Amino acid sequence: MNPARRIRDEIAAAIRSGEWRPGDRVPTEQELAARYGCARATVSKALGELAASGLVERRRKAGTFVAHPPVHSAVMTVPDLAELIAARGEAYRWDLLLADTDDVGEASCPGPALRIEGVHMAADEAFALERRFIALDEVPEALGADFAAEAPGTWLLGHIPWTQARHVIRAVTPTRKEAGLLGAGAAAACLELDRTTWRAGRVVTHVRQLFRGDRFDLVAEFNAGP
């Protein structure tokens, strides 16, 4: 086997097995050259390939160290259902059922809130039910919005920036009323999306959306964070 490849593969195996842990110092080029009976240039080539693969980090004047693995974060967007339905080639409509102020809000959106309930329609069939609370201390301008003409999610995405969101997704059985609004059987499986969004640590909105399981597929794209 090529000497540089042998050095590279044996060091890589030691790292992947956990024998050498992140932050451990790799033997110097002189030490490795003596161990393998080869020139320093051969060792340098092997270490260069390991650095290129992300297994080690070479620090000028400090030496070579086992690299710490990168941390990846899953990123999910906050979707606009109007855009999702339009992308399916179907006509979208929002039917407002309730819009009222609530002095207490709820656990995920405490304090004065605007409570909104409605149905997202696709091609004249129910696509999703929505129950939403908008924090009025954070978004007072929501009181002046026309949520009969525009769905609250669409309005929020167009007017209020957010910095953090949390999704909780679960399979649920709808209540009889929910099943009737969705046009689904009482025992039909539904997908519930529960989401809270914040701006600079303050709650903007909390929403529960209920989808018919036979009409909605959840597809998420994930990006590696820095």
C-alpha positions in Angstrom: 0.0 0.0 0.0 1.1 3.5 -0.7 2.8 4.9 2.5 0.8 8.1 2.6 -2.5 6.1 2.1 -1.5 3.7 4.9 -0.8 6.6 7.3 -4.0 8.3 6.3 -6.2 5.2 6.7 -4.7 4.1 10.1 -5.2 7.6 11.6 -8.7 7.8 10.2 -9.5 4.4 11.7 -8.2 5.5 15.1 -10.4 8.6 14.9 -13.6 6.9 13.8 -13.2 4.1 16.4 -12.9 6.7 19.2 -9.4 5.8 20.1 -8.4 9.3 19.2 -11.1 11.8 20.4 -12.0 15.3 19.2 -9.3 17.7 20.4 -6.6 15.1 20.9 -3.3 16.1 19.5 -2.0 14.0 16.6 1.7 12.9 16.8 4.0 15.3 15.1 5.2 14.8 11.5 8.6 13.8 12.9 7.1 11.2 15.2 4.9 9.8 12.5 7.8 9.7 10.0 9.9 7.7 12.6 7.0 5.4 13.4 6.3 4.6 9.7 9.9 4.8 8.5 9.1 7.3 5.8 9.9 10.9 4.8 8.1 13.9 6.5 6.7 14.9 3.1 4.8 11.6 3.0 3.3 12.2 6.5 2.5 15.8 5.5 0.6 14.5 2.4 -1.4 12.1 4.6 -2.3 14.7 7.1 -3.3 17.1 4.4 -5.8 14.6 3.0 -7.2 14.0 6.5 -7.6 17.8 7.0 -9.3 18.1 3.6 -11.8 15.3 4.7 -12.5 17.2 8.0 -11.1 14.6 10.3 -8.2 16.6 11.6 -7.4 20.3 12.0 -3.9 21.6 11.2 -3.0 24.7 13.3 0.1 26.7 12.3 2.9 26.4 14.9 0.5 24.4 17.2 0.3 21.1 15.4 -2.4 18.8 14.2 -5.5 17.9 16.2 -8.5 15.6 15.8 -11.3 17.8 14.6 -14.6 18.3 16.4 -17.5 17.1 14.3 -19.7 20.0 13.0 -23.1 20.5 14.6 -26.0 20.5 12.1 -29.4 22.1 12.8 -32.6 21.2 11.0 -34.3 24.2 9.5 -38.0 24.1 8.7 -39.7 27.0 7.0 -43.0 28.6 8.2 -45.2 27.8 5.2 -47.9 29.9 3.6 -50.8 27.5 2.9 -52.1 29.8 0.2 -48.9 29.4 -1.7 -48.8 25.6 -1.0 -52.3 25.1 -2.4 -51.6 27.4 -5.4 -48.5 25.4 -6.2 -50.7 22.3 -6.4 -52.6 24.0 -9.2 -55.8 24.4 -7.0 -57.8 27.4 -6.3 -57.3 28.7 -2.7 -59.9 30.3 -0.4 -59.8 31.2 3.3 -63.1 31.0 5.2 -63.1 32.9 8.5 -65.2 31.3 11.2 -64.2 33.4 14.3 -62.1 36.5 15.1 -62.3 37.8 18.6 -60.0 39.3 21.3 -59.1 37.2 24.3 -57.7 38.9 27.4 -56.0 35.7 28.7 -54.8 34.0 25.5 -53.5 30.5 26.1 -50.4 28.8 27.6 -48.4 29.1 24.4 -49.5 32.7 23.8 -50.3 34.3 27.1 -51.7 37.7 27.6 -54.0 39.7 25.4 -54.5 38.0 22.1 -56.5 37.9 19.0 -58.1 34.5 18.5 -58.9 33.5 14.9 -60.5 30.3 13.6 -61.1 29.4 10.0 -60.8 26.9 7.2 -58.2 26.8 4.4 -60.0 25.6 1.2 -58.5 24.0 -1.9 -60.6 23.6 -5.0 -63.7 24.2 -2.8 -62.8 21.3 -0.4 -61.5 21.7 3.1 -57.8 21.5 3.2 -57.0 22.5 6.8 -58.6 23.9 9.9 -56.8 26.6 11.8 -57.0 28.0 15.3 -54.6 30.8 16.0 -53.7 33.2 18.7 -51.8 36.4 17.9 -50.1 38.2 20.8 -51.4 41.7 20.8 -48.7 43.1 23.0 -46.2 42.1 20.3 -48.4 42.6 17.2 -51.0 45.3 18.1 -51.5 46.1 14.4 -53.2 42.7 14.0 -56.4 44.4 15.3 -56.6 46.5 12.1 -56.1 43.6 9.7 -58.9 42.2 7.6 -58.7 38.5 8.4 -61.9 37.9 6.5 -60.1 38.8 3.3 -56.7 37.4 4.1 -55.6 34.3 6.2 -53.7 35.3 9.3 -50.7 33.2 8.4 -50.3 35.0 5.1 -50.7 38.4 6.7 -48.2 37.6 9.5 -45.6 36.4 7.0 -46.0 39.6 5.0 -45.9 42.0 7.9 -44.3 40.6 11.0 -40.7 39.2 10.9 -40.0 36.2 13.2 -36.7 34.9 14.5 -37.5 31.5 16.0 -40.2 28.8 15.4 -41.0 25.5 16.9 -43.1 22.8 15.2 -44.8 19.9 16.9 -46.3 17.4 14.5 -48.6 14.5 15.5 -51.2 12.1 14.2 -54.6 12.7 15.8 -58.2 11.7 15.6 -60.5 14.7 14.9 -63.5 15.6 17.0 -66.9 15.2 15.4 -67.1 18.9 14.7 -63.6 19.0 13.2 -64.3 15.9 11.1 -67.5 17.6 9.8 -65.6 20.8 8.8 -62.9 18.8 7.1 -65.4 16.5 5.3 -63.7 13.5 6.8 -65.0 10.4 8.7 -65.2 10.5 12.4 -62.4 8.0 12.7 -60.3 9.5 9.9 -56.6 10.0 10.7 -55.5 13.6 10.7 -52.2 15.4 10.9 -51.9 18.2 13.5 -49.3 20.8 13.2 -48.7 22.9 16.4 -46.4 25.8 15.9 -45.2 28.8 18.0 -43.2 31.6 16.5 -41.2 34.2 18.4 -39.5 37.5 17.6 -36.5 38.4 19.8 -37.7 36.0 22.5 -41.3 37.2 22.6 -44.2 35.2 21.3 -45.7 36.4 18.1 -48.3 33.7 17.4 -49.3 30.2 18.2 -51.3 28.2 15.7 -52.9 24.7 15.5 -53.6 23.5 12.0 -55.4 20.2 11.3 -55.1 18.5 8.0 -56.9 15.5 6.5 -54.4 12.6 6.4 -55.5 11.6 2.9 -55.1 15.1 1.4 -51.8 16.4 2.9 -48.2 15.2 2.8 -45.7 16.9 5.0 -42.4 17.4 3.1 -39.6 19.1 4.9 -36.3 20.2 3.5 -33.3 20.4 5.8 -30.2 22.5 5.5 -27.0 22.1 7.4 -26.5 25.0 9.7 -23.2 26.7 10.1 
